[in-house]
Amino acid sequence: MYKNILVPVLLDQGNDDQASYAVARALADEGAKFTVMHVLEEIPGFVSVEIPAGVLEKARHTVEKLLIESAKALPGAATELTRGHVGLSILDYASENNIDCIVIASHKPGIENFFLGSTASRVVRHAKCSVHIVR
């Protein structure tokens, strides 16, 4: 079905990306390209000046290793680690890289999602390609 699939992941404890990878494999054409992406949220300047030198770079390196390790579950997948607003970064990457399908996990919505919106709902509303939500 799809030739260029983006799988955004959240690299925290208790988050299982295997379901997203399984859906991506099921939706992929033979020879499809996979990209596993993680977005580091920007830290406001007034906060970052209080963080000791080297801590943010060390954290980025740790996240990069976790991303590479996670992506091994999707053989041949490229990885993309970027910084910015999560929803916008996913949408921008998809647009700029001819992504034809985004496979993204979502939590069960609660009342707060009616006021704030989740990353998955933002991606669904604004993506120019197909989006598959995994719960």
C-alpha positions, 0 to 999 in steps of 0.5 A: 500500500505505502512506499515511504512510511514515517513512524514517530516514537516516544522513547520513554519507559512503558511505551511500546512501539512494537505495535506501531512497527507491526502496523507499518510492516503490514501497510508497507509495499514490498521494498518500502522505506521506513523512517523511525522518528523522535522529536526532542521538545525545545527547552526554553532559553531561561531554563537551558541556561540553568542546565550545566554544560554538556548535560543536554548534549549527553541527553541527546546522545542517550536518546539517539542511542535509544532511537537506533536501538528501537528502530532495529525492530523495523529492519532497514529503517532509517532514524531521524532525531530532531528538535522542535514542537512534536506535532509540527516537526512530524508534519514538516518532516512528512511534507519535506520527505514525500512520506505517504503514510504516518503510523503514530501511536495514541493514548485514549483521549480524555477531556483534556484533548478537547481543549489542548489536542494531542500530537496524534490528533494534530497530525491527523488533522493536518497531514497531507498523507495517510495517517494510521493511529495505533492504540 
